[in-house]
């Protein structure tokens, strides 16, 4: 999964968790055995989702740091190749921008 999709998924999960918590709070005045069971199940699901989201976020942060270290190591190991690639990309972007005018 690419980084944009992952970030959107995390954001969507946080929204769902907040909405579920609001729904649980809104039904606190409701009574009855069935409501109590559903509320308890929802509270448990929200708790589990929060824990998983936290672990996922920590794992994502760790992987991003590792990737950044790897890129940094490659740049330091091959500075001229990196400069050449950056220049090439800059040239291509410049040509594309100039062509569209």
N, C-alpha and C positions, 0 to 999 in steps of 0.2 A: 504494500500500500504506500502511495506517495505521501509526502509530508503534509500537503494541503488537505487531502482526504482524511488523514489521521487527525489533524487539528480540528477539522469540521466534525468528525465523529466524536471527539472528546467534548467539544462545545455542545453538540446535540445531546450527548449523554448527561452533561451537567444540567441542561435545560429540563430534560425529562425527570431527573432526580428532584430538582427544585419544584417542578409542577406536581410531582407525586407527593412530596412533603406538604405542599400547600393543600392538596386534596385531603390528605390524612388529617391535617389540622382543621380543615373545614368540616370534617365529619365527626369531630370529637364529641359534639353534643348529641349525635345520633346514638341510640341504644339498641340493644337487641343482640342475640347470640350470633346471628349471621353477620351483622355489621362488625362485631368485635373480631370474629374470625378473619374476615376480609381485611380489616384494618391491621391486625397483627401480621398477616401474610404480606401485606403491602409494606409495612414498616420493616420487616425482615428483608424483603427484596430490595428496598431502598438502601438499607445498611450494607448488604452484600454488593450492590452496584457501586456504592461510594468507595468501599474497600478496593474493589477491582479497578475502579477508575484511578484511584490513588496509586496503586501498584503499577498500572499501565503508564501513568504519567511519569513515575520515577524511572521505569524501564526506558521509556522514550527519551527522557533527559539523559540517561546514561549512554544510550546508543548514539545520541546526537553529539555528546562530548567525545566519545570514542571516534566517531567519524571525523570530527573537527581535528582531533589529534592526528589521525591518519593523513588527512589532507595537509596539515601543517608539516608533518614529517616528509611527505612527498615533495612539497614545495622547497623545503630546506635541502633535501637530497638532490633535487634536480632544478636549481634556480633558473638556469638558462632555458631549459625546456618550458618551464612555467612562463617565463617572460615571453618566449616565442609564441606560445599558445595564446596568451593574453593579447599580444599584438595582433595575431591572426584573427581572433574573435573581434577585436576592435576594428580592424580593417573591414571585415565582413559586415559588421553593424553599420559602419560608416558608409559603405557602398550601398547597402539596402536603404538607409535613410536618404542618401543623396539621390537614389534612383526614384524614390517615391515623390520627390518634390516636383 
